[in-house]
Amino acid sequence: MSAILDPLVTDLVDWVAAQPRPYDEVMDAWRTSCPRLTVWEDAIDRGLVAHQGRMVAATPAGLRFLEARGRRSR
């Protein structure tokens, strides 16, 4: 992940780790048409967030990702 995307992916994962969010809300906040700014896609591809039905939540890998960056504790 690039140095530009890393902080943005961290913010996205932290945001959905605080509480699961509706998919539409996540898309409104994080979707972009810029092909160089793939925050949502990177978080999904790396398994850091997942959507189950209409909700998006941080995965166990996402929680470990945050913990490694000092954003969450166990």
PDB file with one MODEL, atoms N, CA, C and O in Angstrom:
MODEL        1
ATOM      1  N   MET A   1       0.849  -1.173   0.000  1.00  0.00           N
ATOM      2  CA  MET A   1       0.000   0.000   0.000  1.00  0.00           C
ATOM      3  C   MET A   1       0.894   1.236   0.000  1.00  0.00           C
ATOM      4  O   MET A   1       1.953   1.242   0.629  1.00  0.00           O
ATOM      5  N   SER A   2       0.481   2.248  -0.683  1.00  0.00           N
ATOM      6  CA  SER A   2       1.304   3.443  -0.782  1.00  0.00           C
ATOM      7  C   SER A   2       1.257   4.259   0.501  1.00  0.00           C
ATOM      8  O   SER A   2       0.362   4.092   1.330  1.00  0.00           O
ATOM      9  N   ALA A   3       2.217   5.126   0.646  1.00  0.00           N
ATOM     10  CA  ALA A   3       2.267   5.998   1.813  1.00  0.00           C
ATOM     11  C   ALA A   3       1.062   6.932   1.866  1.00  0.00           C
ATOM     12  O   ALA A   3       0.673   7.382   2.943  1.00  0.00           O
ATOM     13  N   ILE A   4       0.476   7.222   0.719  1.00  0.00           N
ATOM     14  CA  ILE A   4      -0.703   8.087   0.683  1.00  0.00           C
ATOM     15  C   ILE A   4      -1.940   7.326   1.140  1.00  0.00           C
ATOM     16  O   ILE A   4      -2.752   7.865   1.893  1.00  0.00           O
ATOM     17  N   LEU A   5      -2.094   6.089   0.698  1.00  0.00           N
ATOM     18  CA  LEU A   5      -3.294   5.317   1.026  1.00  0.00           C
ATOM     19  C   LEU A   5      -3.284   4.756   2.436  1.00  0.00           C
ATOM     20  O   LEU A   5      -4.346   4.607   3.041  1.00  0.00           O
ATOM     21  N   ASP A   6      -2.128   4.444   2.970  1.00  0.00           N
ATOM     22  CA  ASP A   6      -2.050   3.791   4.278  1.00  0.00           C
ATOM     23  C   ASP A   6      -2.830   4.536   5.364  1.00  0.00           C
ATOM     24  O   ASP A   6      -3.627   3.908   6.062  1.00  0.00           O
ATOM     25  N   PRO A   7      -2.639   5.832   5.535  1.00  0.00           N
ATOM     26  CA  PRO A   7      -3.400   6.539   6.573  1.00  0.00           C
ATOM     27  C   PRO A   7      -4.908   6.567   6.289  1.00  0.00           C
ATOM     28  O   PRO A   7      -5.717   6.516   7.216  1.00  0.00           O
ATOM     29  N   LEU A   8      -5.280   6.649   5.014  1.00  0.00           N
ATOM     30  CA  LEU A   8      -6.700   6.670   4.674  1.00  0.00           C
ATOM     31  C   LEU A   8      -7.357   5.317   4.934  1.00  0.00           C
ATOM     32  O   LEU A   8      -8.476   5.258   5.445  1.00  0.00           O
ATOM     33  N   VAL A   9      -6.672   4.238   4.587  1.00  0.00           N
ATOM     34  CA  VAL A   9      -7.207   2.907   4.875  1.00  0.00           C
ATOM     35  C   VAL A   9      -7.331   2.723   6.391  1.00  0.00           C
ATOM     36  O   VAL A   9      -8.319   2.172   6.877  1.00  0.00           O
ATOM     37  N   THR A  10      -6.333   3.182   7.122  1.00  0.00           N
ATOM     38  CA  THR A  10      -6.387   3.098   8.588  1.00  0.00           C
ATOM     39  C   THR A  10      -7.599   3.845   9.117  1.00  0.00           C
ATOM     40  O   THR A  10      -8.294   3.339   9.998  1.00  0.00           O
ATOM     41  N   ASP A  11      -7.865   5.031   8.603  1.00  0.00           N
ATOM     42  CA  ASP A  11      -9.036   5.804   9.036  1.00  0.00           C
ATOM     43  C   ASP A  11     -10.340   5.073   8.725  1.00  0.00           C
ATOM     44  O   ASP A  11     -11.247   5.035   9.557  1.00  0.00           O
ATOM     45  N   LEU A  12     -10.433   4.497   7.535  1.00  0.00           N
ATOM     46  CA  LEU A  12     -11.642   3.754   7.172  1.00  0.00           C
ATOM     47  C   LEU A  12     -11.854   2.572   8.110  1.00  0.00           C
ATOM     48  O   LEU A  12     -12.956   2.381   8.625  1.00  0.00           O
ATOM     49  N   VAL A  13     -10.821   1.786   8.335  1.00  0.00           N
ATOM     50  CA  VAL A  13     -10.951   0.613   9.197  1.00  0.00           C
ATOM     51  C   VAL A  13     -11.306   1.047  10.619  1.00  0.00           C
ATOM     52  O   VAL A  13     -12.151   0.425  11.263  1.00  0.00           O
ATOM     53  N   ASP A  14     -10.677   2.092  11.103  1.00  0.00           N
ATOM     54  CA  ASP A  14     -10.965   2.599  12.451  1.00  0.00           C
ATOM     55  C   ASP A  14     -12.416   3.059  12.556  1.00  0.00           C
ATOM     56  O   ASP A  14     -13.072   2.831  13.572  1.00  0.00           O
ATOM     57  N   TRP A  15     -12.906   3.697  11.519  1.00  0.00           N
ATOM     58  CA  TRP A  15     -14.276   4.222  11.509  1.00  0.00           C
ATOM     59  C   TRP A  15     -15.294   3.092  11.595  1.00  0.00           C
ATOM     60  O   TRP A  15     -16.259   3.190  12.354  1.00  0.00           O
ATOM     61  N   VAL A  16     -15.095   2.021  10.829  1.00  0.00           N
ATOM     62  CA  VAL A  16     -16.063   0.920  10.889  1.00  0.00           C
ATOM     63  C   VAL A  16     -15.811   0.008  12.082  1.00  0.00           C
ATOM     64  O   VAL A  16     -16.703  -0.742  12.480  1.00  0.00           O
ATOM     65  N   ALA A  17     -14.598   0.057  12.667  1.00  0.00           N
ATOM     66  CA  ALA A  17     -14.330  -0.724  13.877  1.00  0.00           C
ATOM     67  C   ALA A  17     -15.068  -0.132  15.074  1.00  0.00           C
ATOM     68  O   ALA A  17     -15.437  -0.861  15.995  1.00  0.00           O
ATOM     69  N   ALA A  18     -15.285   1.172  15.068  1.00  0.00           N
ATOM     70  CA  ALA A  18     -15.997   1.821  16.171  1.00  0.00           C
ATOM     71  C   ALA A  18     -17.425   1.303  16.281  1.00  0.00           C
ATOM     72  O   ALA A  18     -17.953   1.131  17.380  1.00  0.00           O
ATOM     73  N   GLN A  19     -18.033   1.062  15.145  1.00  0.00           N
ATOM     74  CA  GLN A  19     -19.353   0.441  15.076  1.00  0.00           C
ATOM     75  C   GLN A  19     -19.626   0.066  13.631  1.00  0.00           C
ATOM     76  O   GLN A  19     -19.265   0.818  12.726  1.00  0.00           O
ATOM     77  N   PRO A  20     -20.249  -1.068  13.393  1.00  0.00           N
ATOM     78  CA  PRO A  20     -20.597  -1.431  12.017  1.00  0.00           C
ATOM     79  C   PRO A  20     -21.458  -0.329  11.393  1.00  0.00           C
ATOM     80  O   PRO A  20     -22.313   0.264  12.052  1.00  0.00           O
ATOM     81  N   ARG A  21     -21.215  -0.077  10.135  1.00  0.00           N
ATOM     82  CA  ARG A  21     -21.916   1.001   9.416  1.00  0.00           C
ATOM     83  C   ARG A  21     -22.710   0.419   8.254  1.00  0.00           C
ATOM     84  O   ARG A  21     -22.318  -0.592   7.672  1.00  0.00           O
ATOM     85  N   PRO A  22     -23.822   1.055   7.920  1.00  0.00           N
ATOM     86  CA  PRO A  22     -24.553   0.624   6.724  1.00  0.00           C
ATOM     87  C   PRO A  22     -23.679   0.802   5.480  1.00  0.00           C
ATOM     88  O   PRO A  22     -22.943   1.781   5.354  1.00  0.00           O
ATOM     89  N   TYR A  23     -23.778  -0.157   4.575  1.00  0.00           N
ATOM     90  CA  TYR A  23     -22.991  -0.136   3.340  1.00  0.00           C
ATOM     91  C   TYR A  23     -23.167   1.191   2.593  1.00  0.00           C
ATOM     92  O   TYR A  23     -22.186   1.770   2.127  1.00  0.00           O
ATOM     93  N   ASP A  24     -24.396   1.669   2.477  1.00  0.00           N
ATOM     94  CA  ASP A  24     -24.649   2.927   1.753  1.00  0.00           C
ATOM     95  C   ASP A  24     -23.918   4.100   2.400  1.00  0.00           C
ATOM     96  O   ASP A  24     -23.402   4.968   1.697  1.00  0.00           O
ATOM     97  N   GLU A  25     -23.868   4.134   3.729  1.00  0.00           N
ATOM     98  CA  GLU A  25     -23.160   5.204   4.435  1.00  0.00           C
ATOM     99  C   GLU A  25     -21.661   5.129   4.160  1.00  0.00           C
ATOM    100  O   GLU A  25     -21.011   6.155   3.960  1.00  0.00           O
ATOM    101  N   VAL A  26     -21.120   3.923   4.151  1.00  0.00           N
ATOM    102  CA  VAL A  26     -19.694   3.744   3.863  1.00  0.00           C
ATOM    103  C   VAL A  26     -19.388   4.193   2.442  1.00  0.00           C
ATOM    104  O   VAL A  26     -18.399   4.887   2.206  1.00  0.00           O
ATOM    105  N   MET A  27     -20.225   3.803   1.507  1.00  0.00           N
ATOM    106  CA  MET A  27     -19.992   4.193   0.115  1.00  0.00           C
ATOM    107  C   MET A  27     -20.103   5.706  -0.057  1.00  0.00           C
ATOM    108  O   MET A  27     -19.319   6.297  -0.799  1.00  0.00           O
ATOM    109  N   ASP A  28     -21.053   6.335   0.610  1.00  0.00           N
ATOM    110  CA  ASP A  28     -21.177   7.790   0.523  1.00  0.00           C
ATOM    111  C   ASP A  28     -19.927   8.483   1.051  1.00  0.00           C
ATOM    112  O   ASP A  28     -19.496   9.498   0.504  1.00  0.00           O
ATOM    113  N   ALA A  29     -19.349   7.933   2.114  1.00  0.00           N
ATOM    114  CA  ALA A  29     -18.207   8.567   2.748  1.00  0.00           C
ATOM    115  C   ALA A  29     -16.873   8.216   2.089  1.00  0.00           C
ATOM    116  O   ALA A  29     -15.967   9.050   2.076  1.00  0.00           O
ATOM    117  N   TRP A  30     -16.724   7.013   1.544  1.00  0.00           N
ATOM    118  CA  TRP A  30     -15.416   6.531   1.139  1.00  0.00           C
ATOM    119  C   TRP A  30     -15.252   6.202  -0.334  1.00  0.00           C
ATOM    120  O   TRP A  30     -14.119   6.026  -0.781  1.00  0.00           O
ATOM    121  N   ARG A  31     -16.297   6.113  -1.093  1.00  0.00           N
ATOM    122  CA  ARG A  31     -16.137   5.796  -2.520  1.00  0.00           C
ATOM    123  C   ARG A  31     -15.576   7.012  -3.245  1.00  0.00           C
ATOM    124  O   ARG A  31     -15.921   8.152  -2.935  1.00  0.00           O
ATOM    125  N   THR A  32     -14.724   6.754  -4.195  1.00  0.00           N
ATOM    126  CA  THR A  32     -14.149   7.831  -4.996  1.00  0.00           C
ATOM    127  C   THR A  32     -14.077   7.386  -6.449  1.00  0.00           C
ATOM    128  O   THR A  32     -13.989   6.191  -6.735  1.00  0.00           O
ATOM    129  N   SER A  33     -14.114   8.325  -7.344  1.00  0.00           N
ATOM    130  CA  SER A  33     -13.980   7.991  -8.760  1.00  0.00           C
ATOM    131  C   SER A  33     -12.533   8.110  -9.228  1.00  0.00           C
ATOM    132  O   SER A  33     -12.229   7.855 -10.393  1.00  0.00           O
ATOM    133  N   CYS A  34     -11.654   8.492  -8.326  1.00  0.00           N
ATOM    134  CA  CYS A  34     -10.238   8.626  -8.680  1.00  0.00           C
ATOM    135  C   CYS A  34      -9.580   7.245  -8.699  1.00  0.00           C
ATOM    136  O   CYS A  34      -9.562   6.562  -7.674  1.00  0.00           O
ATOM    137  N   PRO A  35      -9.045   6.827  -9.836  1.00  0.00           N
ATOM    138  CA  PRO A  35      -8.448   5.493  -9.914  1.00  0.00           C
ATOM    139  C   PRO A  35      -7.185   5.339  -9.071  1.00  0.00           C
ATOM    140  O   PRO A  35      -6.736   4.217  -8.840  1.00  0.00           O
ATOM    141  N   ARG A  36      -6.613   6.431  -8.614  1.00  0.00           N
ATOM    142  CA  ARG A  36      -5.412   6.367  -7.786  1.00  0.00           C
ATOM    143  C   ARG A  36      -5.738   6.362  -6.291  1.00  0.00           C
ATOM    144  O   ARG A  36      -4.844   6.169  -5.467  1.00  0.00           O
ATOM    145  N   LEU A  37      -6.983   6.569  -5.938  1.00  0.00           N
ATOM    146  CA  LEU A  37      -7.377   6.643  -4.535  1.00  0.00           C
ATOM    147  C   LEU A  37      -8.371   5.513  -4.258  1.00  0.00           C
ATOM    148  O   LEU A  37      -9.585   5.717  -4.265  1.00  0.00           O
ATOM    149  N   THR A  38      -7.840   4.343  -4.020  1.00  0.00           N
ATOM    150  CA  THR A  38      -8.647   3.127  -3.913  1.00  0.00           C
ATOM    151  C   THR A  38      -8.759   2.654  -2.461  1.00  0.00           C
ATOM    152  O   THR A  38      -8.463   1.497  -2.161  1.00  0.00           O
ATOM    153  N   VAL A  39      -9.176   3.523  -1.583  1.00  0.00           N
ATOM    154  CA  VAL A  39      -9.216   3.227  -0.152  1.00  0.00           C
ATOM    155  C   VAL A  39     -10.141   2.041   0.123  1.00  0.00           C
ATOM    156  O   VAL A  39      -9.723   1.063   0.741  1.00  0.00           O
ATOM    157  N   TRP A  40     -11.375   2.119  -0.324  1.00  0.00           N
ATOM    158  CA  TRP A  40     -12.350   1.055  -0.086  1.00  0.00           C
ATOM    159  C   TRP A  40     -11.857  -0.266  -0.677  1.00  0.00           C
ATOM    160  O   TRP A  40     -11.888  -1.299  -0.007  1.00  0.00           O
ATOM    161  N   GLU A  41     -11.411  -0.232  -1.910  1.00  0.00           N
ATOM    162  CA  GLU A  41     -10.961  -1.445  -2.582  1.00  0.00           C
ATOM    163  C   GLU A  41      -9.763  -2.068  -1.877  1.00  0.00           C
ATOM    164  O   GLU A  41      -9.693  -3.288  -1.734  1.00  0.00           O
ATOM    165  N   ASP A  42      -8.819  -1.234  -1.434  1.00  0.00           N
ATOM    166  CA  ASP A  42      -7.650  -1.754  -0.727  1.00  0.00           C
ATOM    167  C   ASP A  42      -8.041  -2.388   0.600  1.00  0.00           C
ATOM    168  O   ASP A  42      -7.519  -3.443   0.961  1.00  0.00           O
ATOM    169  N   ALA A  43      -8.949  -1.759   1.326  1.00  0.00           N
ATOM    170  CA  ALA A  43      -9.386  -2.314   2.610  1.00  0.00           C
ATOM    171  C   ALA A  43     -10.084  -3.659   2.407  1.00  0.00           C
ATOM    172  O   ALA A  43      -9.869  -4.591   3.183  1.00  0.00           O
ATOM    173  N   ILE A  44     -10.908  -3.764   1.383  1.00  0.00           N
ATOM    174  CA  ILE A  44     -11.592  -5.028   1.069  1.00  0.00           C
ATOM    175  C   ILE A  44     -10.588  -6.081   0.606  1.00  0.00           C
ATOM    176  O   ILE A  44     -10.608  -7.212   1.093  1.00  0.00           O
ATOM    177  N   ASP A  45      -9.715  -5.717  -0.328  1.00  0.00           N
ATOM    178  CA  ASP A  45      -8.739  -6.663  -0.879  1.00  0.00           C
ATOM    179  C   ASP A  45      -7.813  -7.225   0.197  1.00  0.00           C
ATOM    180  O   ASP A  45      -7.427  -8.393   0.137  1.00  0.00           O
ATOM    181  N   ARG A  46      -7.463  -6.412   1.165  1.00  0.00           N
ATOM    182  CA  ARG A  46      -6.572  -6.864   2.236  1.00  0.00           C
ATOM    183  C   ARG A  46      -7.321  -7.579   3.358  1.00  0.00           C
ATOM    184  O   ARG A  46      -6.706  -8.057   4.312  1.00  0.00           O
ATOM    185  N   GLY A  47      -8.657  -7.653   3.244  1.00  0.00           N
ATOM    186  CA  GLY A  47      -9.441  -8.351   4.257  1.00  0.00           C
ATOM    187  C   GLY A  47      -9.571  -7.589   5.562  1.00  0.00           C
ATOM    188  O   GLY A  47      -9.785  -8.192   6.614  1.00  0.00           O
ATOM    189  N   LEU A  48      -9.443  -6.267   5.507  1.00  0.00           N
ATOM    190  CA  LEU A  48      -9.504  -5.449   6.720  1.00  0.00           C
ATOM    191  C   LEU A  48     -10.931  -5.077   7.093  1.00  0.00           C
ATOM    192  O   LEU A  48     -11.232  -4.854   8.266  1.00  0.00           O
ATOM    193  N   VAL A  49     -11.798  -5.010   6.110  1.00  0.00           N
ATOM    194  CA  VAL A  49     -13.222  -4.763   6.329  1.00  0.00           C
ATOM    195  C   VAL A  49     -14.005  -5.755   5.470  1.00  0.00           C
ATOM    196  O   VAL A  49     -13.503  -6.280   4.476  1.00  0.00           O
ATOM    197  N   ALA A  50     -15.220  -5.990   5.876  1.00  0.00           N
ATOM    198  CA  ALA A  50     -16.096  -6.887   5.114  1.00  0.00           C
ATOM    199  C   ALA A  50     -17.517  -6.379   5.233  1.00  0.00           C
ATOM    200  O   ALA A  50     -17.893  -5.758   6.227  1.00  0.00           O
ATOM    201  N   HIS A  51     -18.297  -6.652   4.205  1.00  0.00           N
ATOM    202  CA  HIS A  51     -19.711  -6.303   4.318  1.00  0.00           C
ATOM    203  C   HIS A  51     -20.511  -7.590   4.371  1.00  0.00           C
ATOM    204  O   HIS A  51     -20.371  -8.490   3.543  1.00  0.00           O
ATOM    205  N   GLN A  52     -21.353  -7.628   5.385  1.00  0.00           N
ATOM    206  CA  GLN A  52     -22.251  -8.761   5.600  1.00  0.00           C
ATOM    207  C   GLN A  52     -23.664  -8.219   5.453  1.00  0.00           C
ATOM    208  O   GLN A  52     -24.159  -7.496   6.317  1.00  0.00           O
ATOM    209  N   GLY A  53     -24.297  -8.573   4.361  1.00  0.00           N
ATOM    210  CA  GLY A  53     -25.601  -7.994   4.088  1.00  0.00           C
ATOM    211  C   GLY A  53     -25.453  -6.517   3.819  1.00  0.00           C
ATOM    212  O   GLY A  53     -24.705  -6.107   2.931  1.00  0.00           O
ATOM    213  N   ARG A  54     -26.159  -5.726   4.581  1.00  0.00           N
ATOM    214  CA  ARG A  54     -26.135  -4.268   4.376  1.00  0.00           C
ATOM    215  C   ARG A  54     -25.158  -3.547   5.292  1.00  0.00           C
ATOM    216  O   ARG A  54     -25.075  -2.320   5.256  1.00  0.00           O
ATOM    217  N   MET A  55     -24.416  -4.286   6.112  1.00  0.00           N
ATOM    218  CA  MET A  55     -23.520  -3.659   7.087  1.00  0.00           C
ATOM    219  C   MET A  55     -22.057  -3.924   6.742  1.00  0.00           C
ATOM    220  O   MET A  55     -21.710  -4.971   6.194  1.00  0.00           O
ATOM    221  N   VAL A  56     -21.208  -2.950   7.076  1.00  0.00           N
ATOM    222  CA  VAL A  56     -19.764  -3.066   6.895  1.00  0.00           C
ATOM    223  C   VAL A  56     -19.125  -3.013   8.275  1.00  0.00           C
ATOM    224  O   VAL A  56     -19.468  -2.164   9.097  1.00  0.00           O
ATOM    225  N   ALA A  57     -18.189  -3.931   8.521  1.00  0.00           N
ATOM    226  CA  ALA A  57     -17.521  -3.991   9.820  1.00  0.00           C
ATOM    227  C   ALA A  57     -16.049  -4.321   9.615  1.00  0.00           C
ATOM    228  O   ALA A  57     -15.651  -4.846   8.575  1.00  0.00           O
ATOM    229  N   ALA A  58     -15.260  -4.006  10.616  1.00  0.00           N
ATOM    230  CA  ALA A  58     -13.850  -4.400  10.601  1.00  0.00           C
ATOM    231  C   ALA A  58     -13.764  -5.896  10.853  1.00  0.00           C
ATOM    232  O   ALA A  58     -14.528  -6.447  11.646  1.00  0.00           O
ATOM    233  N   THR A  59     -12.845  -6.538  10.185  1.00  0.00           N
ATOM    234  CA  THR A  59     -12.603  -7.966  10.368  1.00  0.00           C
ATOM    235  C   THR A  59     -11.570  -8.144  11.489  1.00  0.00           C
ATOM    236  O   THR A  59     -10.968  -7.166  11.934  1.00  0.00           O
ATOM    237  N   PRO A  60     -11.362  -9.377  11.943  1.00  0.00           N
ATOM    238  CA  PRO A  60     -10.265  -9.596  12.906  1.00  0.00           C
ATOM    239  C   PRO A  60      -8.920  -9.105  12.360  1.00  0.00           C
ATOM    240  O   PRO A  60      -8.115  -8.557  13.113  1.00  0.00           O
ATOM    241  N   ALA A  61      -8.671  -9.294  11.072  1.00  0.00           N
ATOM    242  CA  ALA A  61      -7.435  -8.780  10.473  1.00  0.00           C
ATOM    243  C   ALA A  61      -7.408  -7.254  10.525  1.00  0.00           C
ATOM    244  O   ALA A  61      -6.353  -6.657  10.741  1.00  0.00           O
ATOM    245  N   GLY A  62      -8.553  -6.631  10.331  1.00  0.00           N
ATOM    246  CA  GLY A  62      -8.637  -5.176  10.420  1.00  0.00           C
ATOM    247  C   GLY A  62      -8.351  -4.675  11.819  1.00  0.00           C
ATOM    248  O   GLY A  62      -7.688  -3.652  11.988  1.00  0.00           O
ATOM    249  N   LEU A  63      -8.838  -5.380  12.820  1.00  0.00           N
ATOM    250  CA  LEU A  63      -8.565  -4.996  14.205  1.00  0.00           C
ATOM    251  C   LEU A  63      -7.081  -5.155  14.532  1.00  0.00           C
ATOM    252  O   LEU A  63      -6.508  -4.324  15.237  1.00  0.00           O
ATOM    253  N   ARG A  64      -6.459  -6.216  14.024  1.00  0.00           N
ATOM    254  CA  ARG A  64      -5.007  -6.395  14.228  1.00  0.00           C
ATOM    255  C   ARG A  64      -4.233  -5.288  13.504  1.00  0.00           C
ATOM    256  O   ARG A  64      -3.240  -4.778  14.023  1.00  0.00           O
ATOM    257  N   PHE A  65      -4.690  -4.923  12.309  1.00  0.00           N
ATOM    258  CA  PHE A  65      -4.092  -3.838  11.531  1.00  0.00           C
ATOM    259  C   PHE A  65      -4.107  -2.540  12.344  1.00  0.00           C
ATOM    260  O   PHE A  65      -3.105  -1.828  12.405  1.00  0.00           O
ATOM    261  N   LEU A  66      -5.246  -2.241  12.964  1.00  0.00           N
ATOM    262  CA  LEU A  66      -5.357  -1.033  13.779  1.00  0.00           C
ATOM    263  C   LEU A  66      -4.459  -1.109  15.006  1.00  0.00           C
ATOM    264  O   LEU A  66      -3.778  -0.146  15.359  1.00  0.00           O
ATOM    265  N   GLU A  67      -4.470  -2.266  15.643  1.00  0.00           N
ATOM    266  CA  GLU A  67      -3.651  -2.428  16.851  1.00  0.00           C
ATOM    267  C   GLU A  67      -2.166  -2.219  16.532  1.00  0.00           C
ATOM    268  O   GLU A  67      -1.443  -1.598  17.311  1.00  0.00           O
ATOM    269  N   ALA A  68      -1.720  -2.732  15.398  1.00  0.00           N
ATOM    270  CA  ALA A  68      -0.326  -2.582  14.998  1.00  0.00           C
ATOM    271  C   ALA A  68       0.043  -1.118  14.754  1.00  0.00           C
ATOM    272  O   ALA A  68       1.217  -0.752  14.808  1.00  0.00           O
ATOM    273  N   ARG A  69      -0.948  -0.298  14.490  1.00  0.00           N
ATOM    274  CA  ARG A  69      -0.724   1.130  14.255  1.00  0.00           C
ATOM    275  C   ARG A  69      -1.081   1.976  15.463  1.00  0.00           C
ATOM    276  O   ARG A  69      -1.125   3.203  15.374  1.00  0.00           O
ATOM    277  N   GLY A  70      -1.338   1.327  16.594  1.00  0.00           N
ATOM    278  CA  GLY A  70      -1.641   2.049  17.820  1.00  0.00           C
ATOM    279  C   GLY A  70      -3.005   2.687  17.852  1.00  0.00           C
ATOM    280  O   GLY A  70      -3.237   3.601  18.642  1.00  0.00           O
ATOM    281  N   ARG A  71      -3.925   2.225  17.005  1.00  0.00           N
ATOM    282  CA  ARG A  71      -5.251   2.829  16.940  1.00  0.00           C
ATOM    283  C   ARG A  71      -6.259   2.145  17.846  1.00  0.00           C
ATOM    284  O   ARG A  71      -7.268   2.748  18.209  1.00  0.00           O
ATOM    285  N   ARG A  72      -6.006   0.901  18.217  1.00  0.00           N
ATOM    286  CA  ARG A  72      -6.938   0.153  19.072  1.00  0.00           C
ATOM    287  C   ARG A  72      -6.131  -0.769  19.958  1.00  0.00           C
ATOM    288  O   ARG A  72      -5.048  -1.226  19.591  1.00  0.00           O
ATOM    289  N   SER A  73      -6.671  -1.030  21.120  1.00  0.00           N
ATOM    290  CA  SER A  73      -6.039  -2.025  21.997  1.00  0.00           C
ATOM    291  C   SER A  73      -7.004  -3.173  22.189  1.00  0.00           C
ATOM    292  O   SER A  73      -8.211  -3.016  22.001  1.00  0.00           O
ATOM    293  N   ARG A  74      -6.483  -4.314  22.560  1.00  0.00           N
ATOM    294  CA  ARG A  74      -7.336  -5.486  22.750  1.00  0.00           C
ATOM    295  C   ARG A  74      -8.232  -5.304  23.866  1.00  0.00           C
ATOM    296  O   ARG A  74      -9.026  -6.193  24.172  1.00  0.00           O
TER     297      ARG A  74
ENDMDL
END
